[in-house]
Amino acid sequence: MARKSLLKKLHDTAPKKEKAVLVGVVTPESSEQKEQEYLDELAFLVETAGGETQHIFTQKLHKPDRATFVGTGKLEEIKEYVTAEEIDLVVFDDELSPMQVRNIENELKVKVLDRSNLILDIFASRAQSAQAKTQVELAQLQYLLPRLTRMWTHLERQKGGIGMRGPGESQIESDRRMINNKVALLKEKLKIIDKQNLTQRKNRKDLVRAALVGYTNVGKSTIMNMLAKSDVFAENKLFATLDTTVRKVVIDNVPFLLSDTVGFIRKLPHHLVECFKSTLDEAREADILIHVVDISHPNFEDHINTVNETLKELGAINKEVITVFNKIDAYSTVETEQEWMVDNEEAPQLTLEDFKRSWMAKNSSPAVFISATAKENTDELKDILYQRVKAVNEKIYPFNNFLY
């Protein structure tokens, strides 16, 4: 009896998941299928943040409404559902303007977030190092700056005319100055951290550097743990790893440095990319990029394009790349009757040889197909890494060839 009451008490005190609804708009530039993919990813982001998606609303529009993002009729429909189901927050798939957030919150009477705000919230909970925490705080302040107006609506002037001005405007300006000063301090702090990181990288200049890059939740940290025999945090959630981790790896007699970087994602806010460019210096300065792809994900081709576009923005695209198609053990769970063909035949259960004959192997050179968790075909990955690292080392560091 005492055990039951204890379990009930623990259940009652456990953090309650916030109930959320998602909202997306289908425009002529996109499609219903594409928007559904984005919303599925947004639902995963909500789950990662500790929420629970209850319903998804979509609307076809030529372009999002300037005042409320969706039309007034759809907003009323969302309001009825939010009220009836006691929803805690509404999450929009695109970035909202300060005016849109204010108008929607006034109408729905619940917390309203957009994709950028949600990602920032996840980043804030995941950041561990001083660098990551500083970068997240900087991104949050830059996101907050244009949204100060709606935060001070209770201090806005109520009437016009001389002598009737409220303190709202001056308070906003005061806060804006404080935030700008804080942003300047954080940028200076990041410069100091960058200099420290640059010194660390210079101390490691005698070893070939390889960096794991890829979409979020593709298994980079699991591969890192497998190759380096380390204990980098890995979890089946988006942005499980936020801090860059560097480990020394030795395959046979060849040593090299392997770094694990933050995962990429579609519709990543531009100011967030800017803030995390220094974190991704490991990818930009690496000799070899190991592009990890979750082959079991139905949209992995889009993920590849997103990663390539982000690498191009970072100035890290023209490098030696090894493409690692991970999670081949989960590939059979994907519906194969659409595009998943090998030699024009359906392949509900593909073998390793099937993968090697597919277009994925032909379009990526070199390409290796593995399962990091099941340790399937990982020896081939190690062999390719051995050959590539050895070749790069002989080219860049010819005086280190005595190692071989």
LOVOKOL-123376 format. One line per field, with one value per residue (C-alpha): x, y, z; chain. Coordinates in steps of 0.02 Angstrom, whole numbers, plus 50000, padded with zeros to 5 digits. Layout:
<recs>
X <- [X:...]
Y <- [Y:...]
Z <- [Z:...]
chaine <- [A:...]
</recs>
This chain:
<recs>
X <- [50000:50141:50228:50071:50054:50239:50221:50065:50160:50305:50182:50094:50258:50329:50340:50180:50202:50133:49997:50033:49952:50053:50009:50079:50037:50046:50101:50125:50313:50287:50166:50053:50175:50324:50231:50179:50363:50406:50263:50316:50489:50411:50315:50482:50553:50405:50434:50619:50573:50461:50291:50158:50074:49885:49833:49901:49817:49863:49794:49824:49867:49951:50062:50049:49932:50030:49931:49892:49993:49834:49663:49536:49425:49568:49623:49447:49451:49616:49546:49396:49509:49632:49491:49401:49556:49645:49799:49953:50044:50027:50183:50197:50311:50383:50458:50326:50343:50320:50152:50092:50140:50050:49892:49886:49917:49780:49660:49708:49754:49892:50080:50131:50298:50375:50503:50650:50594:50568:50741:50819:50729:50799:50973:50963:50922:51059:51206:51340:51504:51537:51549:51382:51294:51364:51311:51136:51117:51176:51052:50910:50947:50956:50789:50716:50775:50643:50507:50526:50374:50248:50332:50294:50113:50060:50166:50114:50029:49841:49800:49880:49918:50042:50066:49982:50133:50160:50331:50322:50428:50568:50568:50582:50727:50811:50792:50851:51011:51037:51015:51130:51263:51242:51254:51417:51487:51438:51520:51680:51671:51651:51803:51906:51839:51876:52056:52072:51999:52116:52265:52202:52184:52360:52425:52342:52407:52521:52371:52244:52074:51908:51737:51569:51435:51254:51073:51018:50980:51069:51185:51344:51374:51346:51477:51592:51574:51602:51761:51838:51776:51712:51553:51482:51298:51184:50995:50853:50806:50845:51002:51053:51231:51260:51440:51582:51681:51856:51934:52094:52062:52189:52146:52284:52439:52358:52308:52191:52073:51886:51761:51573:51477:51301:51173:51093:50908:50794:50730:50869:50860:50997:51053:51072:51184:51287:51305:51360:51486:51626:51564:51573:51753:51800:51704:51770:51952:51942:52043:51906:51717:51619:51442:51324:51152:51005:50958:50802:50725:50605:50671:50856:50889:50821:50931:51084:51042:51015:51184:51273:51192:51243:51421:51427:51371:51508:51639:51672:51604:51763:51837:51867:51701:51658:51471:51412:51235:51188:51043:51033:50956:50804:50790:50666:50537:50525:50388:50481:50346:50380:50562:50655:50706:50862:50877:50693:50635:50554:50672:50577:50730:50890:51056:51222:51262:51096:51146:51316:51232:51106:51110:51160:51329:51352:51314:51427:51610:51664:51506:51487:51329:51327:51225:51321:51209:51209:51396:51353:51486:51583:51747:51725:51704:51863:51957:51901:51948:52118:52154:52091:52177:52339:52329:52291:52430:52557:52503:52493:52620:52754:52877:52757:52766:52883:52724:52679]
Y <- [50000:50117:50074:50120:50287:50323:50284:50393:50535:50518:50517:50672:50767:50717:50864:50874:50880:51037:51005:51086:51111:51145:51266:51271:51359:51280:51411:51397:51382:51223:51076:50985:50839:50952:51050:50887:50835:51001:50982:50803:50871:51013:50882:50795:50963:50986:50811:50849:51008:50908:50941:50832:50871:50855:50917:50992:51133:51177:51305:51341:51523:51622:51691:51695:51829:51985:52008:51832:51714:51612:51676:51738:51586:51464:51563:51550:51361:51348:51453:51338:51185:51267:51316:51149:51041:51156:51174:51254:51320:51343:51319:51391:51310:51474:51625:51749:51937:52027:52094:51921:51848:51989:51972:51783:51783:51913:51802:51629:51679:51547:51544:51560:51502:51489:51364:51479:51507:51321:51277:51410:51335:51162:51234:51322:51159:51062:51184:51125:51213:51398:51424:51341:51433:51600:51565:51516:51670:51780:51701:51720:51905:51936:51847:51947:52120:52155:52081:52199:52301:52165:52130:52306:52325:52355:52513:52585:52754:52744:52914:53038:53218:53318:53255:53089:52988:52827:52759:52615:52690:52748:52580:52489:52599:52568:52379:52390:52476:52346:52204:52286:52307:52125:52069:52166:52086:51911:51939:51993:51840:51729:51810:51763:51584:51574:51627:51491:51362:51420:51394:51219:51178:51241:51124:50981:51032:50879:50761:50742:50807:50727:50799:50713:50819:50784:50817:50812:50640:50539:50448:50554:50537:50348:50335:50446:50329:50177:50243:50334:50216:50371:50413:50561:50586:50506:50502:50479:50662:50814:50910:50782:50846:51033:51050:51006:50856:50808:50637:50554:50396:50265:50140:50011:50122:50282:50416:50561:50681:50655:50792:50779:50937:51003:50933:51037:51059:51135:51312:51345:51530:51630:51718:51547:51489:51649:51620:51440:51468:51466:51299:51230:51287:51104:51062:51211:51172:50983:50888:50758:50774:50619:50658:50545:50511:50424:50310:50249:50423:50444:50619:50584:50661:50829:50809:50785:50945:51043:50988:51030:51202:51239:51179:51292:51439:51396:51388:51202:51123:51089:50955:50769:50689:50513:50481:50362:50297:50246:50144:50015:49897:50012:50039:49897:49993:50123:50102:50044:50052:50234:50278:50144:50036:49937:49885:49932:49802:49826:49787:49772:49692:49754:49668:49757:49712:49790:49952:49949:49930:50070:50249:50305:50219:50283:50465:50470:50427:50350:50285:50158:50081:50039:50021:50103:50033:49854:49868:49811:49840:49958:49873:49941:50117:50097:50033:50181:50301:50217:50235:50415:50478:50395:50475:50649:50631:50585:50736:50868:50803:50713:50713:50606:50461:50364:50320:50197]
Z <- [50000:50046:49881:49782:49872:49840:49654:49646:49731:49607:49462:49528:49550:49380:49259:49158:48970:48891:48764:48597:48428:48270:48131:47954:47791:47618:47491:47301:47333:47436:47434:47555:47562:47595:47729:47812:47819:47903:48028:48070:48107:48209:48311:48346:48402:48521:48591:48613:48708:48825:48746:48667:48501:48509:48337:48176:48079:47899:47778:47594:47566:47428:47567:47759:47825:47876:48039:48100:47987:47951:47898:48026:47999:48029:48182:48252:48220:48313:48456:48477:48484:48603:48722:48714:48738:48863:48753:48832:48678:48491:48383:48208:48080:48015:48101:48159:48163:48331:48270:48220:48390:48481:48376:48390:48578:48603:48508:48576:48755:48762:48736:48553:48485:48312:48249:48287:48467:48493:48426:48538:48688:48648:48622:48791:48879:48788:48801:48921:48881:48909:48721:48683:48825:48765:48586:48638:48748:48605:48485:48612:48637:48449:48430:48575:48519:48385:48496:48643:48593:48631:48799:48859:48803:48983:48986:48819:48817:48832:48755:48638:48674:48778:48954:48917:48861:48958:49007:48883:48746:48861:48951:48784:48733:48900:48879:48699:48756:48892:48768:48640:48776:48827:48645:48627:48785:48727:48558:48644:48755:48602:48522:48676:48671:48484:48516:48649:48529:48391:48508:48549:48364:48329:48464:48369:48197:48177:48162:48022:48075:48028:48073:48084:48002:47958:47994:48174:48248:48113:48235:48232:48420:48411:48274:48377:48526:48416:48333:48482:48619:48708:48802:48705:48751:48620:48622:48497:48503:48398:48449:48580:48556:48551:48606:48489:48554:48493:48523:48464:48363:48311:48174:48158:48169:48102:48229:48189:48277:48261:48306:48330:48281:48310:48189:48051:48021:47890:47919:48044:48092:48005:48165:48246:48104:48126:48313:48292:48153:48281:48350:48173:48150:48175:48016:47920:47964:47954:47823:47800:47822:47870:47811:47909:47832:47915:47771:47862:47857:47709:47674:47687:47514:47577:47731:47620:47525:47687:47754:47590:47584:47765:47733:47581:47688:47813:47676:47707:47549:47447:47557:47552:47600:47655:47650:47786:47764:47941:48013:47873:48001:48010:47821:47797:47899:47761:47631:47477:47344:47300:47262:47354:47207:47167:46984:46961:47085:47254:47397:47562:47643:47563:47586:47601:47421:47366:47449:47363:47192:47224:47159:47333:47315:47137:47181:47334:47324:47434:47517:47656:47727:47913:48070:48212:48348:48278:48233:48057:47922:48035:47984:47807:47879:47980:47828:47720:47860:47876:47689:47677:47834:47782:47608:47679:47806:47672:47570:47707:47832:47728:47872:47975:47852:47966:48063:47926]
chaine <- [A:A:A:A:A:A:A:A:A:A:A:A:A:A:A:A:A:A:A:A:A:A:A:A:A:A:A:A:A:A:A:A:A:A:A:A:A:A:A:A:A:A:A:A:A:A:A:A:A:A:A:A:A:A:A:A:A:A:A:A:A:A:A:A:A:A:A:A:A:A:A:A:A:A:A:A:A:A:A:A:A:A:A:A:A:A:A:A:A:A:A:A:A:A:A:A:A:A:A:A:A:A:A:A:A:A:A:A:A:A:A:A:A:A:A:A:A:A:A:A:A:A:A:A:A:A:A:A:A:A:A:A:A:A:A:A:A:A:A:A:A:A:A:A:A:A:A:A:A:A:A:A:A:A:A:A:A:A:A:A:A:A:A:A:A:A:A:A:A:A:A:A:A:A:A:A:A:A:A:A:A:A:A:A:A:A:A:A:A:A:A:A:A:A:A:A:A:A:A:A:A:A:A:A:A:A:A:A:A:A:A:A:A:A:A:A:A:A:A:A:A:A:A:A:A:A:A:A:A:A:A:A:A:A:A:A:A:A:A:A:A:A:A:A:A:A:A:A:A:A:A:A:A:A:A:A:A:A:A:A:A:A:A:A:A:A:A:A:A:A:A:A:A:A:A:A:A:A:A:A:A:A:A:A:A:A:A:A:A:A:A:A:A:A:A:A:A:A:A:A:A:A:A:A:A:A:A:A:A:A:A:A:A:A:A:A:A:A:A:A:A:A:A:A:A:A:A:A:A:A:A:A:A:A:A:A:A:A:A:A:A:A:A:A:A:A:A:A:A:A:A:A:A:A:A:A:A:A:A:A:A:A:A:A:A:A:A:A:A:A:A:A:A:A:A:A:A:A:A:A:A:A:A:A:A:A:A:A:A:A:A:A:A:A:A:A:A:A:A:A:A:A:A:A]
</recs>
